[in-house]
Amino acid sequence: MWKYDIKTKNGWDLLTAASSLQKKIRRWDEKALYFAMEFFPNMSAYLWRRISVISVEDVKDPNIAVQINAMREAFFFVNEKKRAKDYWGRIFITKAIITLLEAEKCREADYFQFIYDKWDRIDAVEDYVYDCHTKKWRQMWKTKRDFIIEEQEGLTNNKPDKYFDDLMLVIDKKETDKDISKFWVSEPEPWLFD
């Protein structure tokens, strides 16, 4: 059956109902709950996929997606070993809709991926990309001290790091004591590949 032919429980075609759900959430229209319940119980799996997409496509705070996922997991937990037509626990759906309605809306992830689609292929990277985990860095005989300083200077949040100065004192003391073996970069740490 083609997705345009699939009907919700009150006769809405699948994609119109899904679009209504999303657009009403964007506009803080409480009728979003009506369209969510159009999928309950028989199409609950589809509904939760749509709600999950909405939580990252239309909402600023990424923690909302985590909350939505927790509600989805709880919904399917209480319905474990049940057939879709026997699902209950629509309170989880209702809470998810309330959470999405109240969340600050933002379409930046969607817009950013549209911009990405227009980028040309990237064939070279800036020097700052080569750090203590790359072969090129090791060939340049840089130390972890170099790495730490360069990365600290590259931070864009402009907030002081609590332990940076203390770390530099430790590193500088090690270099003064000529015990710098731990601060030279050699082979990648094995845990990087676990």
C-alpha positions as CSV (number, residue, x, y, z in Angstrom):
1,M,0.0,0.0,0.0
2,W,1.4,3.4,-1.0
3,K,1.9,5.8,2.0
4,Y,-0.6,8.3,0.4
5,D,-3.3,5.7,0.7
6,I,-2.8,4.9,4.3
7,K,-5.5,6.4,6.5
8,T,-5.4,7.3,10.2
9,K,-8.2,6.1,12.5
10,N,-10.4,9.1,11.6
11,G,-9.7,8.9,7.9
12,W,-6.9,11.5,7.5
13,D,-4.2,10.4,5.0
14,L,-1.0,9.5,6.7
15,L,1.2,12.4,5.4
16,T,-1.4,15.1,6.0
17,A,-1.9,14.0,9.6
18,A,1.9,13.8,10.1
19,S,2.4,17.3,8.6
20,S,-0.5,18.7,10.7
21,L,1.1,17.3,13.8
22,Q,4.5,18.9,13.1
23,K,3.1,22.3,11.9
24,K,0.8,22.6,14.9
25,I,3.7,21.8,17.3
26,R,5.8,24.6,15.6
27,R,2.9,27.0,16.1
28,W,2.0,26.0,19.7
29,D,-1.4,24.8,18.5
30,E,-2.7,22.4,21.1
31,K,-4.6,20.5,18.3
32,A,-1.3,18.8,17.7
33,L,-2.4,16.3,20.3
34,Y,-5.5,15.5,18.2
35,F,-3.3,14.6,15.3
36,A,-0.9,12.7,17.5
37,M,-3.8,10.6,18.7
38,E,-4.8,9.9,15.1
39,F,-1.9,7.4,15.1
40,F,-2.6,5.8,18.4
41,P,-2.7,2.9,19.0
42,N,-2.2,1.1,15.6
43,M,0.5,3.4,14.2
44,S,2.3,4.3,17.4
45,A,5.7,3.3,16.1
46,Y,5.3,5.7,13.2
47,L,4.1,8.4,15.5
48,W,7.1,8.1,17.8
49,R,9.5,8.2,14.8
50,R,7.8,11.5,13.7
51,I,7.9,12.9,17.2
52,S,11.6,12.0,17.4
53,V,12.3,13.9,14.2
54,I,10.3,16.9,15.4
55,S,12.4,17.0,18.6
56,V,15.6,17.7,16.7
57,E,14.3,19.4,13.6
58,D,12.1,22.0,15.3
59,V,13.4,22.4,18.8
60,K,16.4,24.4,20.1
61,D,17.4,22.4,23.2
62,P,18.9,19.0,22.3
63,N,17.9,17.7,25.7
64,I,14.3,17.7,24.5
65,A,15.2,14.8,22.1
66,V,16.6,12.9,25.1
67,Q,13.4,13.5,27.0
68,I,11.3,12.4,24.0
69,N,13.4,9.3,23.7
70,A,12.8,8.4,27.3
71,M,9.1,8.8,26.9
72,R,9.2,6.6,23.8
73,E,11.2,3.9,25.6
74,A,8.7,4.0,28.5
75,F,5.7,3.8,26.1
76,F,7.1,0.7,24.4
77,F,8.2,-0.8,27.8
78,V,4.7,-0.7,29.2
79,N,3.5,-2.2,25.9
80,E,6.0,-4.9,25.7
81,K,4.6,-8.2,24.3
82,K,1.4,-6.4,23.2
83,R,0.2,-6.0,19.6
84,A,-0.1,-2.5,18.4
85,K,-3.9,-2.6,18.4
86,D,-3.7,-3.4,22.2
87,Y,-1.3,-0.6,23.1
88,W,-2.2,1.7,26.0
89,G,-0.3,4.4,27.8
90,R,-1.2,7.4,25.7
91,I,-0.2,9.6,28.6
92,F,3.4,9.2,27.3
93,I,2.3,10.6,23.9
94,T,0.4,13.4,25.6
95,K,3.5,14.3,27.7
96,A,5.7,14.2,24.6
97,I,3.4,16.6,22.8
98,I,3.2,19.0,25.8
99,T,7.0,18.9,26.0
100,L,7.4,19.8,22.3
101,L,4.7,22.5,22.4
102,E,6.4,24.2,25.4
103,A,10.0,23.9,24.0
104,E,11.7,26.8,22.3
105,K,11.3,26.3,18.6
106,C,14.3,26.5,16.2
107,R,14.8,25.2,12.7
108,E,18.6,25.7,12.6
109,A,19.5,22.0,12.2
110,D,17.3,21.8,9.1
111,Y,18.7,25.1,7.7
112,F,22.3,24.1,8.4
113,Q,21.9,20.8,6.5
114,F,20.5,22.7,3.5
115,I,23.6,24.9,3.6
116,Y,25.8,21.7,3.8
117,D,24.1,20.3,0.7
118,K,25.5,23.3,-1.3
119,W,29.1,23.0,-0.1
120,D,31.8,21.9,-2.5
121,R,33.9,18.8,-1.7
122,I,36.6,19.6,0.9
123,D,40.0,18.4,-0.2
124,A,42.3,20.1,2.3
125,V,42.1,21.1,6.0
126,E,43.6,23.8,8.1
127,D,46.8,23.2,10.0
128,Y,44.9,23.3,13.3
129,V,43.2,20.0,12.4
130,Y,46.5,18.1,12.9
131,D,46.8,17.4,16.5
132,C,48.4,14.8,18.8
133,H,46.3,12.0,17.4
134,T,47.5,12.5,13.8
135,K,50.5,11.2,11.9
136,K,51.3,14.6,10.5
137,W,51.5,16.1,14.0
138,R,54.0,13.5,15.1
139,Q,56.1,14.1,12.1
140,M,56.3,17.8,13.1
141,W,57.8,16.8,16.5
142,K,55.3,18.7,18.5
143,T,54.6,18.0,22.2
144,K,51.4,17.6,24.1
145,R,52.2,21.0,25.6
146,D,51.9,22.5,22.0
147,F,48.7,20.6,21.5
148,I,47.2,21.9,24.8
149,I,48.1,25.5,24.1
150,E,46.9,25.4,20.5
151,E,43.6,23.9,21.4
152,Q,43.1,26.3,24.3
153,E,43.7,29.2,22.0
154,G,41.3,27.7,19.5
155,L,38.3,27.6,21.8
156,T,35.5,29.8,20.6
157,N,33.6,30.1,23.9
158,N,36.1,32.6,25.3
159,K,35.7,31.2,28.8
160,P,38.7,30.4,31.0
161,D,39.2,26.7,31.7
162,K,39.4,26.0,35.4
163,Y,42.5,23.7,35.3
164,F,44.4,25.1,32.3
165,D,46.9,27.2,34.3
166,D,47.5,24.3,36.8
167,L,48.1,21.9,33.9
168,M,50.6,24.3,32.3
169,L,52.5,24.5,35.6
170,V,52.7,20.7,35.7
171,I,53.8,20.4,32.1
172,D,56.4,23.2,32.5
173,K,57.8,21.6,35.6
174,K,58.1,18.3,33.8
175,E,59.9,20.0,30.9
176,T,62.2,21.8,33.3
177,D,63.0,18.5,35.0
178,K,63.8,17.0,31.6
179,D,61.2,14.3,32.3
180,I,59.2,15.1,29.2
181,S,58.7,11.7,27.8
182,K,55.0,11.6,28.8
183,F,54.4,14.9,26.9
184,W,56.0,13.9,23.6
185,V,53.5,12.4,21.3
186,S,54.4,9.0,19.9
187,E,52.0,6.3,19.0
188,P,48.2,6.9,19.4
189,E,46.8,5.8,22.7
190,P,45.4,2.2,22.4
191,W,42.1,3.3,24.0
192,L,41.3,5.4,21.0
193,F,40.6,2.3,19.0
194,D,38.7,0.3,21.6
